[in-house]
């Protein structure tokens, strides 16, 4: 058993669910999710991890990945797309 913070648990769950990409933007409160995925899966090339300019750009990159059949995660604060 491993003790995780909430954001880390989201990252680990996303990896276990088979994501192929994670997208976020610098400065978000959800940075820990992005960093957790990078640390655990991004270094071995199994998950593409990209910083984006803003929430909309991160969402669009994840949408593009989903169009080609890859699962993806966008990490942002709850009002990010407003």
mmCIF file of the N, C-alpha and C atoms, coordinates in Angstrom:
data_MODEL
# 
_entry.id   MODEL 
# 
loop_
_atom_site.group_PDB 
_atom_site.id 
_atom_site.type_symbol 
_atom_site.label_atom_id 
_atom_site.label_alt_id 
_atom_site.label_comp_id 
_atom_site.label_asym_id 
_atom_site.label_entity_id 
_atom_site.label_seq_id 
_atom_site.pdbx_PDB_ins_code 
_atom_site.Cartn_x 
_atom_site.Cartn_y 
_atom_site.Cartn_z 
_atom_site.occupancy 
_atom_site.B_iso_or_equiv 
_atom_site.pdbx_formal_charge 
_atom_site.auth_seq_id 
_atom_site.auth_comp_id 
_atom_site.auth_asym_id 
_atom_site.auth_atom_id 
_atom_site.pdbx_PDB_model_num 
ATOM 1   N N  . UNK A 1 1  ? 0.847   -1.168 0.000   1.00 0.00 ? 1  UNK A N  1 
ATOM 2   C CA . UNK A 1 1  ? 0.000   0.000  0.000   1.00 0.00 ? 1  UNK A CA 1 
ATOM 3   C C  . UNK A 1 1  ? 0.898   1.238  0.000   1.00 0.00 ? 1  UNK A C  1 
ATOM 4   N N  . UNK A 1 2  ? 0.443   2.243  -0.714  1.00 0.00 ? 2  UNK A N  1 
ATOM 5   C CA . UNK A 1 2  ? 1.196   3.494  -0.833  1.00 0.00 ? 2  UNK A CA 1 
ATOM 6   C C  . UNK A 1 2  ? 0.320   4.647  -0.379  1.00 0.00 ? 2  UNK A C  1 
ATOM 7   N N  . UNK A 1 3  ? 0.871   5.530  0.426   1.00 0.00 ? 3  UNK A N  1 
ATOM 8   C CA . UNK A 1 3  ? 0.148   6.701  0.896   1.00 0.00 ? 3  UNK A CA 1 
ATOM 9   C C  . UNK A 1 3  ? 0.347   7.831  -0.105  1.00 0.00 ? 3  UNK A C  1 
ATOM 10  N N  . UNK A 1 4  ? -0.755  8.372  -0.633  1.00 0.00 ? 4  UNK A N  1 
ATOM 11  C CA . UNK A 1 4  ? -0.698  9.416  -1.654  1.00 0.00 ? 4  UNK A CA 1 
ATOM 12  C C  . UNK A 1 4  ? -1.520  10.628 -1.238  1.00 0.00 ? 4  UNK A C  1 
ATOM 13  N N  . UNK A 1 5  ? -1.119  11.790 -1.720  1.00 0.00 ? 5  UNK A N  1 
ATOM 14  C CA . UNK A 1 5  ? -1.959  12.986 -1.617  1.00 0.00 ? 5  UNK A CA 1 
ATOM 15  C C  . UNK A 1 5  ? -3.082  12.872 -2.631  1.00 0.00 ? 5  UNK A C  1 
ATOM 16  N N  . UNK A 1 6  ? -4.103  13.678 -2.520  1.00 0.00 ? 6  UNK A N  1 
ATOM 17  C CA . UNK A 1 6  ? -5.244  13.615 -3.427  1.00 0.00 ? 6  UNK A CA 1 
ATOM 18  C C  . UNK A 1 6  ? -4.869  13.800 -4.889  1.00 0.00 ? 6  UNK A C  1 
ATOM 19  N N  . UNK A 1 7  ? -4.051  14.811 -5.174  1.00 0.00 ? 7  UNK A N  1 
ATOM 20  C CA . UNK A 1 7  ? -3.638  15.062 -6.554  1.00 0.00 ? 7  UNK A CA 1 
ATOM 21  C C  . UNK A 1 7  ? -2.801  13.908 -7.095  1.00 0.00 ? 7  UNK A C  1 
ATOM 22  N N  . UNK A 1 8  ? -1.952  13.346 -6.248  1.00 0.00 ? 8  UNK A N  1 
ATOM 23  C CA . UNK A 1 8  ? -1.144  12.204 -6.677  1.00 0.00 ? 8  UNK A CA 1 
ATOM 24  C C  . UNK A 1 8  ? -2.026  11.001 -6.982  1.00 0.00 ? 8  UNK A C  1 
ATOM 25  N N  . UNK A 1 9  ? -3.065  10.806 -6.176  1.00 0.00 ? 9  UNK A N  1 
ATOM 26  C CA . UNK A 1 9  ? -3.986  9.693  -6.404  1.00 0.00 ? 9  UNK A CA 1 
ATOM 27  C C  . UNK A 1 9  ? -4.690  9.834  -7.754  1.00 0.00 ? 9  UNK A C  1 
ATOM 28  N N  . UNK A 1 10 ? -5.040  11.044 -8.132  1.00 0.00 ? 10 UNK A N  1 
ATOM 29  C CA . UNK A 1 10 ? -5.661  11.278 -9.440  1.00 0.00 ? 10 UNK A CA 1 
ATOM 30  C C  . UNK A 1 10 ? -4.679  10.915 -10.554 1.00 0.00 ? 10 UNK A C  1 
ATOM 31  N N  . UNK A 1 11 ? -3.438  11.327 -10.410 1.00 0.00 ? 11 UNK A N  1 
ATOM 32  C CA . UNK A 1 11 ? -2.416  11.011 -11.407 1.00 0.00 ? 11 UNK A CA 1 
ATOM 33  C C  . UNK A 1 11 ? -2.185  9.521  -11.555 1.00 0.00 ? 11 UNK A C  1 
ATOM 34  N N  . UNK A 1 12 ? -2.064  8.822  -10.435 1.00 0.00 ? 12 UNK A N  1 
ATOM 35  C CA . UNK A 1 12 ? -1.851  7.370  -10.464 1.00 0.00 ? 12 UNK A CA 1 
ATOM 36  C C  . UNK A 1 12 ? -3.061  6.674  -11.073 1.00 0.00 ? 12 UNK A C  1 
ATOM 37  N N  . UNK A 1 13 ? -4.256  7.103  -10.707 1.00 0.00 ? 13 UNK A N  1 
ATOM 38  C CA . UNK A 1 13 ? -5.471  6.505  -11.266 1.00 0.00 ? 13 UNK A CA 1 
ATOM 39  C C  . UNK A 1 13 ? -5.547  6.714  -12.776 1.00 0.00 ? 13 UNK A C  1 
ATOM 40  N N  . UNK A 1 14 ? -5.136  7.891  -13.242 1.00 0.00 ? 14 UNK A N  1 
ATOM 41  C CA . UNK A 1 14 ? -5.145  8.163  -14.679 1.00 0.00 ? 14 UNK A CA 1 
ATOM 42  C C  . UNK A 1 14 ? -4.174  7.243  -15.413 1.00 0.00 ? 14 UNK A C  1 
ATOM 43  N N  . UNK A 1 15 ? -2.997  7.031  -14.842 1.00 0.00 ? 15 UNK A N  1 
ATOM 44  C CA . UNK A 1 15 ? -2.033  6.111  -15.454 1.00 0.00 ? 15 UNK A CA 1 
ATOM 45  C C  . UNK A 1 15 ? -2.608  4.699  -15.488 1.00 0.00 ? 15 UNK A C  1 
ATOM 46  N N  . UNK A 1 16 ? -3.205  4.269  -14.382 1.00 0.00 ? 16 UNK A N  1 
ATOM 47  C CA . UNK A 1 16 ? -3.799  2.934  -14.314 1.00 0.00 ? 16 UNK A CA 1 
ATOM 48  C C  . UNK A 1 16 ? -4.959  2.778  -15.298 1.00 0.00 ? 16 UNK A C  1 
ATOM 49  N N  . UNK A 1 17 ? -5.638  3.883  -15.605 1.00 0.00 ? 17 UNK A N  1 
ATOM 50  C CA . UNK A 1 17 ? -6.750  3.843  -16.562 1.00 0.00 ? 17 UNK A CA 1 
ATOM 51  C C  . UNK A 1 17 ? -6.272  3.824  -18.007 1.00 0.00 ? 17 UNK A C  1 
ATOM 52  N N  . UNK A 1 18 ? -4.974  4.012  -18.221 1.00 0.00 ? 18 UNK A N  1 
ATOM 53  C CA . UNK A 1 18 ? -4.429  3.894  -19.565 1.00 0.00 ? 18 UNK A CA 1 
ATOM 54  C C  . UNK A 1 18 ? -4.338  5.186  -20.364 1.00 0.00 ? 18 UNK A C  1 
ATOM 55  N N  . UNK A 1 19 ? -4.138  6.320  -19.680 1.00 0.00 ? 19 UNK A N  1 
ATOM 56  C CA . UNK A 1 19 ? -4.015  7.561  -20.447 1.00 0.00 ? 19 UNK A CA 1 
ATOM 57  C C  . UNK A 1 19 ? -2.751  7.518  -21.300 1.00 0.00 ? 19 UNK A C  1 
ATOM 58  N N  . UNK A 1 20 ? -2.823  8.213  -22.419 1.00 0.00 ? 20 UNK A N  1 
ATOM 59  C CA . UNK A 1 20 ? -1.672  8.338  -23.321 1.00 0.00 ? 20 UNK A CA 1 
ATOM 60  C C  . UNK A 1 20 ? -1.093  9.736  -23.286 1.00 0.00 ? 20 UNK A C  1 
ATOM 61  N N  . UNK A 1 21 ? -1.833  10.704 -22.703 1.00 0.00 ? 21 UNK A N  1 
ATOM 62  C CA . UNK A 1 21 ? -1.345  12.075 -22.644 1.00 0.00 ? 21 UNK A CA 1 
ATOM 63  C C  . UNK A 1 21 ? -1.925  12.836 -21.478 1.00 0.00 ? 21 UNK A C  1 
ATOM 64  N N  . UNK A 1 22 ? -1.137  13.747 -20.942 1.00 0.00 ? 22 UNK A N  1 
ATOM 65  C CA . UNK A 1 22 ? -1.595  14.645 -19.889 1.00 0.00 ? 22 UNK A CA 1 
ATOM 66  C C  . UNK A 1 22 ? -1.208  16.061 -20.291 1.00 0.00 ? 22 UNK A C  1 
ATOM 67  N N  . UNK A 1 23 ? -2.133  16.979 -20.113 1.00 0.00 ? 23 UNK A N  1 
ATOM 68  C CA . UNK A 1 23 ? -1.930  18.364 -20.531 1.00 0.00 ? 23 UNK A CA 1 
ATOM 69  C C  . UNK A 1 23 ? -2.366  19.294 -19.406 1.00 0.00 ? 23 UNK A C  1 
ATOM 70  N N  . UNK A 1 24 ? -1.593  20.358 -19.201 1.00 0.00 ? 24 UNK A N  1 
ATOM 71  C CA . UNK A 1 24 ? -1.905  21.339 -18.173 1.00 0.00 ? 24 UNK A CA 1 
ATOM 72  C C  . UNK A 1 24 ? -1.216  22.638 -18.546 1.00 0.00 ? 24 UNK A C  1 
ATOM 73  N N  . UNK A 1 25 ? -1.289  23.627 -17.683 1.00 0.00 ? 25 UNK A N  1 
ATOM 74  C CA . UNK A 1 25 ? -0.615  24.892 -17.929 1.00 0.00 ? 25 UNK A CA 1 
ATOM 75  C C  . UNK A 1 25 ? 0.092   25.316 -16.654 1.00 0.00 ? 25 UNK A C  1 
ATOM 76  N N  . UNK A 1 26 ? 1.191   26.049 -16.768 1.00 0.00 ? 26 UNK A N  1 
ATOM 77  C CA . UNK A 1 26 ? 1.945   26.462 -15.580 1.00 0.00 ? 26 UNK A CA 1 
ATOM 78  C C  . UNK A 1 26 ? 1.108   27.363 -14.667 1.00 0.00 ? 26 UNK A C  1 
ATOM 79  N N  . UNK A 1 27 ? 1.223   27.126 -13.386 1.00 0.00 ? 27 UNK A N  1 
ATOM 80  C CA . UNK A 1 27 ? 0.540   27.974 -12.419 1.00 0.00 ? 27 UNK A CA 1 
ATOM 81  C C  . UNK A 1 27 ? -0.785  27.445 -11.932 1.00 0.00 ? 27 UNK A C  1 
ATOM 82  N N  . UNK A 1 28 ? -1.248  26.364 -12.474 1.00 0.00 ? 28 UNK A N  1 
ATOM 83  C CA . UNK A 1 28 ? -2.528  25.822 -12.042 1.00 0.00 ? 28 UNK A CA 1 
ATOM 84  C C  . UNK A 1 28 ? -2.396  25.180 -10.666 1.00 0.00 ? 28 UNK A C  1 
ATOM 85  N N  . UNK A 1 29 ? -3.447  25.221 -9.872  1.00 0.00 ? 29 UNK A N  1 
ATOM 86  C CA . UNK A 1 29 ? -3.406  24.506 -8.596  1.00 0.00 ? 29 UNK A CA 1 
ATOM 87  C C  . UNK A 1 29 ? -3.317  22.981 -8.766  1.00 0.00 ? 29 UNK A C  1 
ATOM 88  N N  . UNK A 1 30 ? -3.579  22.485 -9.943  1.00 0.00 ? 30 UNK A N  1 
ATOM 89  C CA . UNK A 1 30 ? -3.530  21.042 -10.208 1.00 0.00 ? 30 UNK A CA 1 
ATOM 90  C C  . UNK A 1 30 ? -2.172  20.608 -10.777 1.00 0.00 ? 30 UNK A C  1 
ATOM 91  N N  . UNK A 1 31 ? -1.148  21.403 -10.579 1.00 0.00 ? 31 UNK A N  1 
ATOM 92  C CA . UNK A 1 31 ? 0.181   21.086 -11.093 1.00 0.00 ? 31 UNK A CA 1 
ATOM 93  C C  . UNK A 1 31 ? 0.680   19.737 -10.578 1.00 0.00 ? 31 UNK A C  1 
ATOM 94  N N  . UNK A 1 32 ? 0.309   19.389 -9.352  1.00 0.00 ? 32 UNK A N  1 
ATOM 95  C CA . UNK A 1 32 ? 0.774   18.131 -8.775  1.00 0.00 ? 32 UNK A CA 1 
ATOM 96  C C  . UNK A 1 32 ? 0.298   16.918 -9.561  1.00 0.00 ? 32 UNK A C  1 
ATOM 97  N N  . UNK A 1 33 ? -0.883  16.994 -10.171 1.00 0.00 ? 33 UNK A N  1 
ATOM 98  C CA . UNK A 1 33 ? -1.388  15.891 -10.994 1.00 0.00 ? 33 UNK A CA 1 
ATOM 99  C C  . UNK A 1 33 ? -0.463  15.706 -12.191 1.00 0.00 ? 33 UNK A C  1 
ATOM 100 N N  . UNK A 1 34 ? -0.179  16.793 -12.886 1.00 0.00 ? 34 UNK A N  1 
ATOM 101 C CA . UNK A 1 34 ? 0.695   16.758 -14.051 1.00 0.00 ? 34 UNK A CA 1 
ATOM 102 C C  . UNK A 1 34 ? 2.071   16.216 -13.683 1.00 0.00 ? 34 UNK A C  1 
ATOM 103 N N  . UNK A 1 35 ? 2.638   16.736 -12.596 1.00 0.00 ? 35 UNK A N  1 
ATOM 104 C CA . UNK A 1 35 ? 3.973   16.315 -12.176 1.00 0.00 ? 35 UNK A CA 1 
ATOM 105 C C  . UNK A 1 35 ? 4.008   14.850 -11.763 1.00 0.00 ? 35 UNK A C  1 
ATOM 106 N N  . UNK A 1 36 ? 2.966   14.377 -11.115 1.00 0.00 ? 36 UNK A N  1 
ATOM 107 C CA . UNK A 1 36 ? 2.903   12.978 -10.709 1.00 0.00 ? 36 UNK A CA 1 
ATOM 108 C C  . UNK A 1 36 ? 2.901   12.065 -11.927 1.00 0.00 ? 36 UNK A C  1 
ATOM 109 N N  . UNK A 1 37 ? 2.100   12.403 -12.931 1.00 0.00 ? 37 UNK A N  1 
ATOM 110 C CA . UNK A 1 37 ? 2.063   11.593 -14.152 1.00 0.00 ? 37 UNK A CA 1 
ATOM 111 C C  . UNK A 1 37 ? 3.420   11.642 -14.846 1.00 0.00 ? 37 UNK A C  1 
ATOM 112 N N  . UNK A 1 38 ? 4.036   12.810 -14.901 1.00 0.00 ? 38 UNK A N  1 
ATOM 113 C CA . UNK A 1 38 ? 5.366   12.926 -15.515 1.00 0.00 ? 38 UNK A CA 1 
ATOM 114 C C  . UNK A 1 38 ? 6.388   12.055 -14.787 1.00 0.00 ? 38 UNK A C  1 
ATOM 115 N N  . UNK A 1 39 ? 6.378   12.121 -13.476 1.00 0.00 ? 39 UNK A N  1 
ATOM 116 C CA . UNK A 1 39 ? 7.347   11.363 -12.680 1.00 0.00 ? 39 UNK A CA 1 
ATOM 117 C C  . UNK A 1 39 ? 7.153   9.860  -12.818 1.00 0.00 ? 39 UNK A C  1 
ATOM 118 N N  . UNK A 1 40 ? 5.918   9.427  -12.877 1.00 0.00 ? 40 UNK A N  1 
ATOM 119 C CA . UNK A 1 40 ? 5.645   7.991  -12.862 1.00 0.00 ? 40 UNK A CA 1 
ATOM 120 C C  . UNK A 1 40 ? 5.592   7.358  -14.245 1.00 0.00 ? 40 UNK A C  1 
ATOM 121 N N  . UNK A 1 41 ? 5.192   8.108  -15.260 1.00 0.00 ? 41 UNK A N  1 
ATOM 122 C CA . UNK A 1 41 ? 5.026   7.492  -16.581 1.00 0.00 ? 41 UNK A CA 1 
ATOM 123 C C  . UNK A 1 41 ? 5.632   8.292  -17.713 1.00 0.00 ? 41 UNK A C  1 
ATOM 124 N N  . UNK A 1 42 ? 5.812   9.583  -17.529 1.00 0.00 ? 42 UNK A N  1 
ATOM 125 C CA . UNK A 1 42 ? 6.299   10.427 -18.614 1.00 0.00 ? 42 UNK A CA 1 
ATOM 126 C C  . UNK A 1 42 ? 7.739   10.178 -18.999 1.00 0.00 ? 42 UNK A C  1 
ATOM 127 N N  . UNK A 1 43 ? 8.559   9.799  -18.038 1.00 0.00 ? 43 UNK A N  1 
ATOM 128 C CA . UNK A 1 43 ? 9.984   9.611  -18.312 1.00 0.00 ? 43 UNK A CA 1 
ATOM 129 C C  . UNK A 1 43 ? 10.271  8.383  -19.157 1.00 0.00 ? 43 UNK A C  1 
ATOM 130 N N  . UNK A 1 44 ? 9.406   7.385  -19.116 1.00 0.00 ? 44 UNK A N  1 
ATOM 131 C CA . UNK A 1 44 ? 9.657   6.176  -19.904 1.00 0.00 ? 44 UNK A CA 1 
ATOM 132 C C  . UNK A 1 44 ? 8.965   6.210  -21.270 1.00 0.00 ? 44 UNK A C  1 
ATOM 133 N N  . UNK A 1 45 ? 8.323   7.317  -21.582 1.00 0.00 ? 45 UNK A N  1 
ATOM 134 C CA . UNK A 1 45 ? 7.727   7.481  -22.904 1.00 0.00 ? 45 UNK A CA 1 
ATOM 135 C C  . UNK A 1 45 ? 6.349   6.896  -23.079 1.00 0.00 ? 45 UNK A C  1 
ATOM 136 N N  . UNK A 1 46 ? 5.762   6.341  -22.020 1.00 0.00 ? 46 UNK A N  1 
ATOM 137 C CA . UNK A 1 46 ? 4.439   5.736  -22.168 1.00 0.00 ? 46 UNK A CA 1 
ATOM 138 C C  . UNK A 1 46 ? 3.320   6.774  -22.184 1.00 0.00 ? 46 UNK A C  1 
ATOM 139 N N  . UNK A 1 47 ? 3.586   7.962  -21.646 1.00 0.00 ? 47 UNK A N  1 
ATOM 140 C CA . UNK A 1 47 ? 2.588   9.034  -21.605 1.00 0.00 ? 47 UNK A CA 1 
ATOM 141 C C  . UNK A 1 47 ? 3.225   10.325 -22.103 1.00 0.00 ? 47 UNK A C  1 
ATOM 142 N N  . UNK A 1 48 ? 2.550   10.989 -23.018 1.00 0.00 ? 48 UNK A N  1 
ATOM 143 C CA . UNK A 1 48 ? 2.988   12.298 -23.500 1.00 0.00 ? 48 UNK A CA 1 
ATOM 144 C C  . UNK A 1 48 ? 2.539   13.341 -22.481 1.00 0.00 ? 48 UNK A C  1 
ATOM 145 N N  . UNK A 1 49 ? 3.447   14.183 -22.029 1.00 0.00 ? 49 UNK A N  1 
ATOM 146 C CA . UNK A 1 49 ? 3.135   15.225 -21.061 1.00 0.00 ? 49 UNK A CA 1 
ATOM 147 C C  . UNK A 1 49 ? 3.568   16.569 -21.636 1.00 0.00 ? 49 UNK A C  1 
ATOM 148 N N  . UNK A 1 50 ? 2.632   17.490 -21.767 1.00 0.00 ? 50 UNK A N  1 
ATOM 149 C CA . UNK A 1 50 ? 2.924   18.789 -22.376 1.00 0.00 ? 50 UNK A CA 1 
ATOM 150 C C  . UNK A 1 50 ? 2.319   19.925 -21.561 1.00 0.00 ? 50 UNK A C  1 
ATOM 151 N N  . UNK A 1 51 ? 3.136   20.959 -21.330 1.00 0.00 ? 51 UNK A N  1 
ATOM 152 C CA . UNK A 1 51 ? 2.623   22.203 -20.770 1.00 0.00 ? 51 UNK A CA 1 
ATOM 153 C C  . UNK A 1 51 ? 1.976   22.986 -21.902 1.00 0.00 ? 51 UNK A C  1 
ATOM 154 N N  . UNK A 1 52 ? 0.884   23.637 -21.622 1.00 0.00 ? 52 UNK A N  1 
ATOM 155 C CA . UNK A 1 52 ? 0.171   24.443 -22.615 1.00 0.00 ? 52 UNK A CA 1 
ATOM 156 C C  . UNK A 1 52 ? 0.168   25.905 -22.188 1.00 0.00 ? 52 UNK A C  1 
ATOM 157 N N  . UNK A 1 53 ? -0.229  26.772 -23.091 1.00 0.00 ? 53 UNK A N  1 
ATOM 158 C CA . UNK A 1 53 ? -0.247  28.208 -22.795 1.00 0.00 ? 53 UNK A CA 1 
ATOM 159 C C  . UNK A 1 53 ? -1.356  28.583 -21.820 1.00 0.00 ? 53 UNK A C  1 
ATOM 160 N N  . UNK A 1 54 ? -2.501  27.906 -21.913 1.00 0.00 ? 54 UNK A N  1 
ATOM 161 C CA . UNK A 1 54 ? -3.632  28.202 -21.038 1.00 0.00 ? 54 UNK A CA 1 
ATOM 162 C C  . UNK A 1 54 ? -4.587  27.000 -21.014 1.00 0.00 ? 54 UNK A C  1 
ATOM 163 N N  . UNK A 1 55 ? -5.695  27.142 -20.297 1.00 0.00 ? 55 UNK A N  1 
ATOM 164 C CA . UNK A 1 55 ? -6.643  26.046 -20.139 1.00 0.00 ? 55 UNK A CA 1 
ATOM 165 C C  . UNK A 1 55 ? -7.231  25.592 -21.471 1.00 0.00 ? 55 UNK A C  1 
ATOM 166 N N  . UNK A 1 56 ? -7.602  26.545 -22.309 1.00 0.00 ? 56 UNK A N  1 
ATOM 167 C CA . UNK A 1 56 ? -8.224  26.222 -23.594 1.00 0.00 ? 56 UNK A CA 1 
ATOM 168 C C  . UNK A 1 56 ? -7.260  25.446 -24.487 1.00 0.00 ? 56 UNK A C  1 
ATOM 169 N N  . UNK A 1 57 ? -6.021  25.860 -24.532 1.00 0.00 ? 57 UNK A N  1 
ATOM 170 C CA . UNK A 1 57 ? -5.027  25.161 -25.352 1.00 0.00 ? 57 UNK A CA 1 
ATOM 171 C C  . UNK A 1 57 ? -4.793  23.744 -24.831 1.00 0.00 ? 57 UNK A C  1 
ATOM 172 N N  . UNK A 1 58 ? -4.730  23.574 -23.511 1.00 0.00 ? 58 UNK A N  1 
ATOM 173 C CA . UNK A 1 58 ? -4.554  22.236 -22.934 1.00 0.00 ? 58 UNK A CA 1 
ATOM 174 C C  . UNK A 1 58 ? -5.731  21.342 -23.294 1.00 0.00 ? 58 UNK A C  1 
ATOM 175 N N  . UNK A 1 59 ? -6.935  21.884 -23.192 1.00 0.00 ? 59 UNK A N  1 
ATOM 176 C CA . UNK A 1 59 ? -8.140  21.128 -23.538 1.00 0.00 ? 59 UNK A CA 1 
ATOM 177 C C  . UNK A 1 59 ? -8.121  20.716 -25.009 1.00 0.00 ? 59 UNK A C  1 
ATOM 178 N N  . UNK A 1 60 ? -7.723  21.622 -25.883 1.00 0.00 ? 60 UNK A N  1 
ATOM 179 C CA . UNK A 1 60 ? -7.691  21.320 -27.315 1.00 0.00 ? 60 UNK A CA 1 
ATOM 180 C C  . UNK A 1 60 ? -6.646  20.260 -27.652 1.00 0.00 ? 60 UNK A C  1 
ATOM 181 N N  . UNK A 1 61 ? -5.511  20.279 -26.963 1.00 0.00 ? 61 UNK A N  1 
ATOM 182 C CA . UNK A 1 61 ? -4.490  19.253 -27.197 1.00 0.00 ? 61 UNK A CA 1 
ATOM 183 C C  . UNK A 1 61 ? -5.003  17.876 -26.759 1.00 0.00 ? 61 UNK A C  1 
ATOM 184 N N  . UNK A 1 62 ? -5.672  17.833 -25.628 1.00 0.00 ? 62 UNK A N  1 
ATOM 185 C CA . UNK A 1 62 ? -6.245  16.568 -25.162 1.00 0.00 ? 62 UNK A CA 1 
ATOM 186 C C  . UNK A 1 62 ? -7.352  16.091 -26.095 1.00 0.00 ? 62 UNK A C  1 
ATOM 187 N N  . UNK A 1 63 ? -8.133  17.013 -26.602 1.00 0.00 ? 63 UNK A N  1 
ATOM 188 C CA . UNK A 1 63 ? -9.191  16.663 -27.555 1.00 0.00 ? 63 UNK A CA 1 
ATOM 189 C C  . UNK A 1 63 ? -8.593  16.066 -28.822 1.00 0.00 ? 63 UNK A C  1 
ATOM 190 N N  . UNK A 1 64 ? -7.506  16.649 -29.300 1.00 0.00 ? 64 UNK A N  1 
ATOM 191 C CA . UNK A 1 64 ? -6.824  16.105 -30.474 1.00 0.00 ? 64 UNK A CA 1 
ATOM 192 C C  . UNK A 1 64 ? -6.335  14.686 -30.238 1.00 0.00 ? 64 UNK A C  1 
ATOM 193 N N  . UNK A 1 65 ? -5.803  14.440 -29.057 1.00 0.00 ? 65 UNK A N  1 
ATOM 194 C CA . UNK A 1 65 ? -5.353  13.078 -28.749 1.00 0.00 ? 65 UNK A CA 1 
ATOM 195 C C  . UNK A 1 65 ? -6.539  12.111 -28.726 1.00 0.00 ? 65 UNK A C  1 
ATOM 196 N N  . UNK A 1 66 ? -7.665  12.562 -28.214 1.00 0.00 ? 66 UNK A N  1 
ATOM 197 C CA . UNK A 1 66 ? -8.840  11.686 -28.170 1.00 0.00 ? 66 UNK A CA 1 
ATOM 198 C C  . UNK A 1 66 ? -9.372  11.391 -29.572 1.00 0.00 ? 66 UNK A C  1 
ATOM 199 N N  . UNK A 1 67 ? -9.182  12.324 -30.497 1.00 0.00 ? 67 UNK A N  1 
ATOM 200 C CA . UNK A 1 67 ? -9.632  12.090 -31.879 1.00 0.00 ? 67 UNK A CA 1 
ATOM 201 C C  . UNK A 1 67 ? -8.885  10.936 -32.540 1.00 0.00 ? 67 UNK A C  1 
ATOM 202 N N  . UNK A 1 68 ? -7.662  10.677 -32.117 1.00 0.00 ? 68 UNK A N  1 
ATOM 203 C CA . UNK A 1 68 ? -6.886  9.579  -32.691 1.00 0.00 ? 68 UNK A CA 1 
ATOM 204 C C  . UNK A 1 68 ? -6.942  8.336  -31.811 1.00 0.00 ? 68 UNK A C  1 
ATOM 205 N N  . UNK A 1 69 ? -7.841  8.328  -30.828 1.00 0.00 ? 69 UNK A N  1 
ATOM 206 C CA . UNK A 1 69 ? -8.087  7.141  -30.035 1.00 0.00 ? 69 UNK A CA 1 
ATOM 207 C C  . UNK A 1 69 ? -7.309  7.025  -28.738 1.00 0.00 ? 69 UNK A C  1 
ATOM 208 N N  . UNK A 1 70 ? -6.612  8.077  -28.320 1.00 0.00 ? 70 UNK A N  1 
ATOM 209 C CA . UNK A 1 70 ? -5.850  8.018  -27.068 1.00 0.00 ? 70 UNK A CA 1 
ATOM 210 C C  . UNK A 1 70 ? -6.605  8.661  -25.925 1.00 0.00 ? 70 UNK A C  1 
ATOM 211 N N  . UNK A 1 71 ? -6.540  8.043  -24.776 1.00 0.00 ? 71 UNK A N  1 
ATOM 212 C CA . UNK A 1 71 ? -7.128  8.657  -23.582 1.00 0.00 ? 71 UNK A CA 1 
ATOM 213 C C  . UNK A 1 71 ? -6.196  9.755  -23.094 1.00 0.00 ? 71 UNK A C  1 
ATOM 214 N N  . UNK A 1 72 ? -6.784  10.834 -22.591 1.00 0.00 ? 72 UNK A N  1 
ATOM 215 C CA . UNK A 1 72 ? -5.955  11.946 -22.132 1.00 0.00 ? 72 UNK A CA 1 
ATOM 216 C C  . UNK A 1 72 ? -6.574  12.590 -20.901 1.00 0.00 ? 72 UNK A C  1 
ATOM 217 N N  . UNK A 1 73 ? -5.753  13.359 -20.213 1.00 0.00 ? 73 UNK A N  1 
ATOM 218 C CA . UNK A 1 73 ? -6.157  14.043 -18.990 1.00 0.00 ? 73 UNK A CA 1 
ATOM 219 C C  . UNK A 1 73 ? -5.768  15.509 -19.107 1.00 0.00 ? 73 UNK A C  1 
ATOM 220 N N  . UNK A 1 74 ? -6.684  16.389 -18.706 1.00 0.00 ? 74 UNK A N  1 
ATOM 221 C CA . UNK A 1 74 ? -6.389  17.820 -18.628 1.00 0.00 ? 74 UNK A CA 1 
ATOM 222 C C  . UNK A 1 74 ? -6.507  18.219 -17.164 1.00 0.00 ? 74 UNK A C  1 
ATOM 223 N N  . UNK A 1 75 ? -5.453  18.770 -16.610 1.00 0.00 ? 75 UNK A N  1 
ATOM 224 C CA . UNK A 1 75 ? -5.454  19.187 -15.209 1.00 0.00 ? 75 UNK A CA 1 
ATOM 225 C C  . UNK A 1 75 ? -5.544  20.704 -15.142 1.00 0.00 ? 75 UNK A C  1 
ATOM 226 N N  . UNK A 1 76 ? -6.594  21.194 -14.482 1.00 0.00 ? 76 UNK A N  1 
ATOM 227 C CA . UNK A 1 76 ? -6.788  22.641 -14.322 1.00 0.00 ? 76 UNK A CA 1 
ATOM 228 C C  . UNK A 1 76 ? -7.684  22.892 -13.127 1.00 0.00 ? 76 UNK A C  1 
ATOM 229 N N  . UNK A 1 77 ? -7.760  24.140 -12.696 1.00 0.00 ? 77 UNK A N  1 
ATOM 230 C CA . UNK A 1 77 ? -8.657  24.473 -11.597 1.00 0.00 ? 77 UNK A CA 1 
ATOM 231 C C  . UNK A 1 77 ? -10.106 24.421 -12.082 1.00 0.00 ? 77 UNK A C  1 
ATOM 232 N N  . UNK A 1 78 ? -11.031 24.393 -11.162 1.00 0.00 ? 78 UNK A N  1 
ATOM 233 C CA . UNK A 1 78 ? -12.433 24.138 -11.511 1.00 0.00 ? 78 UNK A CA 1 
ATOM 234 C C  . UNK A 1 78 ? -13.069 25.234 -12.374 1.00 0.00 ? 78 UNK A C  1 
ATOM 235 N N  . UNK A 1 79 ? -12.555 26.439 -12.372 1.00 0.00 ? 79 UNK A N  1 
ATOM 236 C CA . UNK A 1 79 ? -13.128 27.496 -13.210 1.00 0.00 ? 79 UNK A CA 1 
ATOM 237 C C  . UNK A 1 79 ? -12.284 27.739 -14.464 1.00 0.00 ? 79 UNK A C  1 
ATOM 238 N N  . UNK A 1 80 ? -11.418 26.790 -14.802 1.00 0.00 ? 80 UNK A N  1 
ATOM 239 C CA . UNK A 1 80 ? -10.435 26.977 -15.851 1.00 0.00 ? 80 UNK A CA 1 
ATOM 240 C C  . UNK A 1 80 ? -10.967 27.341 -17.223 1.00 0.00 ? 80 UNK A C  1 
ATOM 241 N N  . UNK A 1 81 ? -12.101 26.769 -17.631 1.00 0.00 ? 81 UNK A N  1 
ATOM 242 C CA . UNK A 1 81 ? -12.610 27.040 -18.984 1.00 0.00 ? 81 UNK A CA 1 
ATOM 243 C C  . UNK A 1 81 ? -13.651 28.151 -19.026 1.00 0.00 ? 81 UNK A C  1 
ATOM 244 N N  . UNK A 1 82 ? -13.962 28.763 -17.902 1.00 0.00 ? 82 UNK A N  1 
ATOM 245 C CA . UNK A 1 82 ? -14.952 29.861 -17.908 1.00 0.00 ? 82 UNK A CA 1 
ATOM 246 C C  . UNK A 1 82 ? -14.426 31.064 -18.642 1.00 0.00 ? 82 UNK A C  1 
# 
